């Protein structure tokens, strides 16, 4: 029987189980939020309910890859997958051993690394070798040869540092606009954000489509959801008050967004997290 977990939460202090989470070298922090190292030769099958969280996940399978498939889809997910930005919840079934190293990339970090418009990855999962070719396959093989987690982390830092050094820098204005949305937890109008960066609304949307993969409005929705989810996990205030605090029209709007973003009502979401069935992909 499979175990269901939630992936993509922004806080870790309430979780009862987490995979190995590690910080990258400081100079990589604009592009890489963290690494996840898993070394589970055997274990239960997992049904992972993945919540949108503003991260592009690049996974390198180190040995025989597990079988991954999207719930409801007829085809398996390719080994060493790269998961693009998603605007809503999706469910990933995983069976077999899970022995991998993943880099959690900022969307502009992924744009820099892969050199393509991020809208091409939005709501998609593709093979890493399709994006970086032989370099990705060689990195996975070299990581598998390392006998310790510190050695694998050092190799990831070294290799990604080299890759980013040879790529073009992302737009500082796009990064600033994203940070501004984060600072306001999504509670800023897109017209106001465009005025702050000195662009038209249309230009802001075009740049986000290219370098982020989602529209500014969709990013704002994700950030509002995460603020509400964090408040529920840590304190569980009245839902009507929470809706107003997080920028929703009313409690019904809050309930609808929770269903869109995580597939649960707010209260069912809290029960899932407090029941130990959740782990984060970023802090």
C-alpha positions as a Markdown table, in Angstrom:
| # | Residue | x | y | z |
|---|---|---|---|---|
| 1 | Unk | 0.0 | 0.0 | 0.0 |
| 2 | Unk | 1.3 | 3.5 | -0.8 |
| 3 | Unk | 1.8 | 6.3 | 1.7 |
| 4 | Unk | 0.5 | 9.7 | 0.7 |
| 5 | Unk | 2.7 | 12.8 | 1.5 |
| 6 | Unk | 2.5 | 16.5 | 0.7 |
| 7 | Unk | 5.4 | 18.1 | -1.0 |
| 8 | Unk | 6.1 | 21.8 | -1.6 |
| 9 | Unk | 5.5 | 23.4 | 1.8 |
| 10 | Unk | 7.5 | 26.5 | 2.7 |
| 11 | Unk | 8.1 | 25.7 | 6.4 |
| 12 | Unk | 9.7 | 22.7 | 8.0 |
| 13 | Unk | 9.3 | 23.3 | 11.8 |
| 14 | Unk | 6.1 | 21.4 | 12.0 |
| 15 | Unk | 7.0 | 18.4 | 9.9 |
| 16 | Unk | 7.6 | 14.9 | 11.3 |
| 17 | Unk | 9.5 | 13.5 | 8.4 |
| 18 | Unk | 11.9 | 15.1 | 5.9 |
| 19 | Unk | 14.3 | 13.8 | 3.3 |
| 20 | Unk | 18.0 | 14.9 | 3.7 |
| 21 | Unk | 18.0 | 18.7 | 3.1 |
| 22 | Unk | 21.2 | 20.6 | 2.6 |
| 23 | Unk | 22.1 | 24.2 | 1.7 |
| 24 | Unk | 24.3 | 24.9 | -1.3 |
| 25 | Unk | 27.5 | 27.0 | -1.3 |
| 26 | Unk | 26.7 | 30.6 | -0.6 |
| 27 | Unk | 27.6 | 31.8 | -4.1 |
| 28 | Unk | 25.0 | 29.5 | -5.5 |
| 29 | Unk | 22.2 | 30.9 | -3.3 |
| 30 | Unk | 20.7 | 33.2 | -6.0 |
| 31 | Unk | 20.1 | 30.2 | -8.2 |
| 32 | Unk | 19.9 | 27.1 | -5.9 |
| 33 | Unk | 17.6 | 27.0 | -2.8 |
| 34 | Unk | 18.9 | 23.7 | -1.5 |
| 35 | Unk | 19.7 | 20.1 | -2.2 |
| 36 | Unk | 17.8 | 17.0 | -1.3 |
| 37 | Unk | 19.7 | 13.7 | -1.0 |
| 38 | Unk | 17.7 | 10.5 | -0.8 |
| 39 | Unk | 19.2 | 7.1 | -0.3 |
| 40 | Unk | 16.3 | 4.7 | 0.3 |
| 41 | Unk | 17.0 | 1.3 | -1.3 |
| 42 | Unk | 13.6 | 0.0 | -0.2 |
| 43 | Unk | 10.5 | 1.5 | 1.3 |
| 44 | Unk | 6.8 | 2.0 | 0.8 |
| 45 | Unk | 5.4 | 3.3 | -2.5 |
| 46 | Unk | 4.6 | 7.0 | -2.3 |
| 47 | Unk | 1.8 | 9.0 | -3.6 |
| 48 | Unk | 3.2 | 12.6 | -3.5 |
| 49 | Unk | 0.7 | 15.4 | -3.6 |
| 50 | Unk | 2.8 | 18.2 | -5.0 |
| 51 | Unk | 1.8 | 21.8 | -4.1 |
| 52 | Unk | 3.0 | 24.7 | -6.3 |
| 53 | Unk | 5.7 | 26.5 | -4.5 |
| 54 | Unk | 7.9 | 28.6 | -6.9 |
| 55 | Unk | 10.6 | 26.0 | -7.3 |
| 56 | Unk | 12.0 | 24.0 | -10.3 |
| 57 | Unk | 13.2 | 20.6 | -9.1 |
| 58 | Unk | 16.1 | 19.0 | -11.0 |
| 59 | Unk | 16.5 | 15.3 | -9.9 |
| 60 | Unk | 19.5 | 13.1 | -10.7 |
| 61 | Unk | 18.8 | 9.4 | -10.3 |
| 62 | Unk | 22.0 | 7.8 | -9.0 |
| 63 | Unk | 21.3 | 4.2 | -9.5 |
| 64 | Unk | 18.3 | 2.2 | -10.9 |
| 65 | Unk | 15.6 | 4.9 | -11.0 |
| 66 | Unk | 12.2 | 4.4 | -9.3 |
| 67 | Unk | 9.1 | 4.1 | -11.4 |
| 68 | Unk | 7.4 | 7.5 | -11.4 |
| 69 | Unk | 4.1 | 8.3 | -13.0 |
| 70 | Unk | 1.6 | 11.2 | -12.9 |
| 71 | Unk | -1.7 | 10.0 | -11.3 |
| 72 | Unk | -4.2 | 9.6 | -14.1 |
| 73 | Unk | -1.6 | 9.6 | -16.8 |
| 74 | Unk | -0.8 | 6.6 | -19.0 |
| 75 | Unk | 3.0 | 7.2 | -19.4 |
| 76 | Unk | 5.8 | 6.9 | -16.9 |
| 77 | Unk | 7.9 | 9.9 | -16.0 |
| 78 | Unk | 11.4 | 9.8 | -17.5 |
| 79 | Unk | 14.4 | 9.0 | -15.2 |
| 80 | Unk | 16.3 | 12.1 | -13.8 |
| 81 | Unk | 13.3 | 14.4 | -14.2 |
| 82 | Unk | 13.2 | 18.2 | -14.2 |
| 83 | Unk | 9.9 | 19.4 | -12.8 |
| 84 | Unk | 8.9 | 22.8 | -14.1 |
| 85 | Unk | 6.8 | 25.4 | -12.3 |
| 86 | Unk | 3.2 | 24.2 | -11.8 |
| 87 | Unk | 0.3 | 26.5 | -11.2 |
| 88 | Unk | -1.8 | 24.0 | -9.3 |
| 89 | Unk | -1.6 | 20.7 | -7.5 |
| 90 | Unk | -0.4 | 17.5 | -9.2 |
| 91 | Unk | 0.0 | 14.0 | -7.9 |
| 92 | Unk | 3.1 | 11.9 | -8.5 |
| 93 | Unk | 3.2 | 8.1 | -7.8 |
| 94 | Unk | 6.7 | 6.7 | -7.0 |
| 95 | Unk | 7.5 | 3.0 | -6.6 |
| 96 | Unk | 10.8 | 1.3 | -5.9 |
| 97 | Unk | 14.1 | 2.5 | -4.5 |
| 98 | Unk | 14.6 | 6.3 | -4.2 |
| 99 | Unk | 18.4 | 7.0 | -4.5 |
| 100 | Unk | 18.9 | 10.5 | -6.0 |
| 101 | Unk | 20.3 | 14.0 | -5.6 |
| 102 | Unk | 18.0 | 16.9 | -6.4 |
| 103 | Unk | 18.7 | 20.6 | -6.8 |
| 104 | Unk | 15.9 | 22.9 | -6.0 |
| 105 | Unk | 16.3 | 25.8 | -8.4 |
| 106 | Unk | 14.8 | 29.3 | -8.4 |
| 107 | Unk | 12.8 | 29.8 | -11.6 |
| 108 | Unk | 15.4 | 32.3 | -12.9 |
| 109 | Unk | 18.1 | 29.9 | -11.9 |
| 110 | Unk | 16.5 | 27.2 | -14.1 |
| 111 | Unk | 16.1 | 29.8 | -16.9 |
| 112 | Unk | 19.8 | 30.6 | -16.7 |
| 113 | Unk | 20.9 | 27.0 | -16.4 |
| 114 | Unk | 18.7 | 25.5 | -19.2 |
| 115 | Unk | 18.7 | 28.5 | -21.5 |
| 116 | Unk | 15.1 | 28.3 | -22.6 |
| 117 | Unk | 11.8 | 30.1 | -22.0 |
| 118 | Unk | 10.4 | 28.8 | -18.7 |
| 119 | Unk | 6.9 | 28.7 | -20.1 |
| 120 | Unk | 8.2 | 25.7 | -22.1 |
| 121 | Unk | 8.6 | 23.8 | -18.8 |
| 122 | Unk | 5.4 | 25.1 | -17.1 |
| 123 | Unk | 3.2 | 22.2 | -15.9 |
| 124 | Unk | 5.6 | 19.7 | -17.5 |
| 125 | Unk | 8.1 | 17.1 | -16.3 |
| 126 | Unk | 10.9 | 16.4 | -18.7 |
| 127 | Unk | 14.2 | 14.4 | -18.7 |
| 128 | Unk | 17.2 | 16.3 | -17.6 |
| 129 | Unk | 19.2 | 14.9 | -20.5 |
| 130 | Unk | 16.7 | 16.5 | -22.9 |
| 131 | Unk | 17.8 | 19.9 | -21.4 |
| 132 | Unk | 21.5 | 19.6 | -20.7 |
| 133 | Unk | 22.4 | 16.4 | -22.7 |
| 134 | Unk | 25.5 | 14.4 | -21.9 |
| 135 | Unk | 26.5 | 16.8 | -19.1 |
| 136 | Unk | 23.5 | 15.7 | -17.0 |
| 137 | Unk | 24.2 | 12.0 | -17.6 |
| 138 | Unk | 27.8 | 12.4 | -16.6 |
| 139 | Unk | 27.0 | 14.3 | -13.5 |
| 140 | Unk | 24.6 | 11.5 | -12.3 |
| 141 | Unk | 27.3 | 8.9 | -12.9 |
| 142 | Unk | 29.9 | 10.8 | -11.0 |
| 143 | Unk | 27.6 | 11.4 | -8.1 |
| 144 | Unk | 26.8 | 7.7 | -7.9 |
| 145 | Unk | 30.5 | 7.0 | -7.6 |
| 146 | Unk | 30.8 | 9.1 | -4.5 |
| 147 | Unk | 30.7 | 7.2 | -1.2 |
| 148 | Unk | 29.4 | 9.9 | 1.1 |
| 149 | Unk | 26.8 | 12.7 | 1.2 |
| 150 | Unk | 29.4 | 15.4 | 1.8 |
| 151 | Unk | 31.3 | 14.3 | -1.4 |
| 152 | Unk | 28.1 | 14.4 | -3.4 |
| 153 | Unk | 27.2 | 17.9 | -2.1 |
| 154 | Unk | 30.7 | 19.2 | -2.9 |
| 155 | Unk | 30.4 | 17.8 | -6.4 |
| 156 | Unk | 27.0 | 19.4 | -6.9 |
| 157 | Unk | 28.4 | 22.8 | -5.7 |
| 158 | Unk | 31.5 | 22.5 | -8.0 |
| 159 | Unk | 29.5 | 21.4 | -11.1 |
| 160 | Unk | 26.7 | 23.8 | -10.8 |
| 161 | Unk | 29.1 | 26.7 | -10.1 |
| 162 | Unk | 30.9 | 25.9 | -13.4 |
| 163 | Unk | 27.6 | 25.6 | -15.3 |
| 164 | Unk | 26.3 | 28.9 | -14.0 |
| 165 | Unk | 29.6 | 30.7 | -14.7 |
| 166 | Unk | 29.2 | 29.9 | -18.4 |
| 167 | Unk | 25.6 | 31.1 | -18.6 |
| 168 | Unk | 24.1 | 34.5 | -19.0 |
| 169 | Unk | 22.9 | 36.3 | -15.9 |
| 170 | Unk | 19.1 | 36.5 | -15.4 |
| 171 | Unk | 17.2 | 39.8 | -15.5 |
| 172 | Unk | 17.8 | 41.7 | -12.2 |
| 173 | Unk | 14.4 | 43.4 | -12.7 |
| 174 | Unk | 12.5 | 40.1 | -12.9 |
| 175 | Unk | 14.3 | 38.9 | -9.8 |
| 176 | Unk | 13.4 | 42.1 | -7.9 |
| 177 | Unk | 9.8 | 41.9 | -9.0 |
| 178 | Unk | 9.6 | 38.3 | -7.7 |
| 179 | Unk | 11.2 | 39.4 | -4.4 |
| 180 | Unk | 8.7 | 42.2 | -4.1 |
| 181 | Unk | 5.8 | 39.7 | -4.5 |
| 182 | Unk | 7.4 | 37.5 | -1.8 |
| 183 | Unk | 7.8 | 40.5 | 0.5 |
| 184 | Unk | 4.1 | 41.3 | 0.1 |
| 185 | Unk | 3.1 | 37.7 | 0.2 |
| 186 | Unk | 1.3 | 38.2 | -3.1 |
| 187 | Unk | -0.8 | 41.1 | -1.8 |
| 188 | Unk | 0.1 | 43.7 | -4.4 |
| 189 | Unk | -1.7 | 44.5 | -7.6 |
| 190 | Unk | 0.1 | 43.6 | -10.8 |
| 191 | Unk | -0.4 | 47.1 | -12.1 |
| 192 | Unk | 1.2 | 48.5 | -9.0 |
| 193 | Unk | 4.1 | 46.1 | -9.3 |
| 194 | Unk | 4.6 | 47.1 | -13.0 |
| 195 | Unk | 4.8 | 50.7 | -12.0 |
| 196 | Unk | 7.4 | 50.0 | -9.3 |
| 197 | Unk | 9.7 | 48.3 | -11.8 |
| 198 | Unk | 9.0 | 50.9 | -14.5 |
| 199 | Unk | 7.6 | 48.5 | -17.1 |
| 200 | Unk | 4.2 | 48.2 | -18.7 |
| 201 | Unk | 1.9 | 45.4 | -17.4 |
| 202 | Unk | 2.3 | 43.6 | -20.7 |
| 203 | Unk | 6.1 | 43.7 | -20.6 |
| 204 | Unk | 6.1 | 42.5 | -17.0 |
| 205 | Unk | 3.9 | 39.5 | -18.0 |
| 206 | Unk | 6.1 | 38.7 | -21.0 |
| 207 | Unk | 9.3 | 38.7 | -18.9 |
| 208 | Unk | 7.7 | 36.5 | -16.2 |
| 209 | Unk | 6.5 | 34.1 | -18.9 |
| 210 | Unk | 10.0 | 33.8 | -20.3 |
| 211 | Unk | 12.1 | 33.8 | -17.1 |
| 212 | Unk | 9.6 | 32.5 | -14.4 |
| 213 | Unk | 7.1 | 30.4 | -16.4 |
| 214 | Unk | 4.1 | 31.7 | -14.6 |
| 215 | Unk | 2.3 | 35.1 | -14.8 |
| 216 | Unk | 2.9 | 37.6 | -11.9 |
| 217 | Unk | -0.8 | 37.1 | -11.0 |
| 218 | Unk | -0.3 | 33.3 | -10.7 |
| 219 | Unk | 2.8 | 33.8 | -8.6 |
| 220 | Unk | 0.9 | 36.1 | -6.3 |
| 221 | Unk | -1.8 | 33.5 | -5.8 |
| 222 | Unk | 0.8 | 30.8 | -4.9 |
| 223 | Unk | 2.4 | 33.2 | -2.4 |
| 224 | Unk | -0.9 | 34.1 | -0.8 |
| 225 | Unk | -1.7 | 30.4 | -0.5 |
| 226 | Unk | 1.6 | 29.6 | 1.3 |
| 227 | Unk | 1.0 | 32.5 | 3.7 |
| 228 | Unk | -2.4 | 31.1 | 4.6 |
| 229 | Unk | -1.1 | 27.5 | 4.8 |
| 230 | Unk | 1.7 | 28.6 | 7.2 |
| 231 | Unk | -0.8 | 30.4 | 9.4 |
| 232 | Unk | -3.0 | 27.4 | 9.5 |
| 233 | Unk | -0.2 | 25.0 | 10.4 |
| 234 | Unk | 1.3 | 27.2 | 13.2 |
| 235 | Unk | -1.9 | 28.7 | 14.7 |
| 236 | Unk | -5.1 | 27.8 | 12.9 |
| 237 | Unk | -6.9 | 31.1 | 13.2 |
| 238 | Unk | -10.6 | 31.5 | 12.3 |
| 239 | Unk | -10.9 | 30.9 | 8.5 |
| 240 | Unk | -13.0 | 34.0 | 7.9 |
| 241 | Unk | -10.3 | 36.2 | 9.6 |
| 242 | Unk | -7.5 | 34.3 | 7.8 |
| 243 | Unk | -9.2 | 34.9 | 4.4 |
| 244 | Unk | -9.2 | 38.7 | 4.9 |
| 245 | Unk | -5.6 | 38.8 | 6.3 |
| 246 | Unk | -4.2 | 36.9 | 3.3 |
| 247 | Unk | -6.0 | 38.9 | 0.7 |
| 248 | Unk | -8.9 | 36.6 | -0.3 |
| 249 | Unk | -12.4 | 37.9 | -0.9 |
| 250 | Unk | -14.0 | 35.7 | 1.7 |
| 251 | Unk | -13.8 | 32.3 | 3.3 |
| 252 | Unk | -15.4 | 30.6 | 0.2 |
| 253 | Unk | -12.6 | 32.1 | -1.9 |
| 254 | Unk | -10.0 | 30.7 | 0.6 |
| 255 | Unk | -11.6 | 27.2 | 0.4 |
| 256 | Unk | -11.5 | 27.3 | -3.4 |
| 257 | Unk | -7.9 | 28.3 | -3.5 |
| 258 | Unk | -6.9 | 25.5 | -1.1 |
| 259 | Unk | -8.6 | 23.0 | -3.3 |
| 260 | Unk | -6.8 | 24.3 | -6.4 |
| 261 | Unk | -3.4 | 24.5 | -4.7 |
| 262 | Unk | -3.3 | 21.4 | -2.6 |
| 263 | Unk | -6.4 | 19.3 | -3.4 |
| 264 | Unk | -7.7 | 19.7 | 0.2 |
| 265 | Unk | -10.0 | 21.9 | 2.2 |
| 266 | Unk | -8.1 | 24.1 | 4.7 |
| 267 | Unk | -9.0 | 21.8 | 7.6 |
| 268 | Unk | -8.2 | 18.6 | 5.7 |
| 269 | Unk | -4.9 | 20.2 | 4.8 |
| 270 | Unk | -4.1 | 20.8 | 8.5 |
| 271 | Unk | -5.1 | 17.3 | 9.4 |
| 272 | Unk | -2.8 | 15.9 | 6.7 |
| 273 | Unk | 0.2 | 17.9 | 7.9 |
| 274 | Unk | -0.3 | 17.3 | 11.6 |
| 275 | Unk | -0.8 | 13.6 | 10.8 |
| 276 | Unk | 2.8 | 13.4 | 9.7 |
| 277 | Unk | 2.0 | 13.0 | 6.0 |
| 278 | Unk | 3.9 | 16.1 | 4.7 |
| 279 | Unk | 7.4 | 17.2 | 4.0 |
| 280 | Unk | 8.8 | 20.4 | 2.6 |
| 281 | Unk | 10.8 | 21.2 | -0.6 |
| 282 | Unk | 12.0 | 24.5 | 0.6 |
| 283 | Unk | 12.1 | 26.6 | 3.8 |
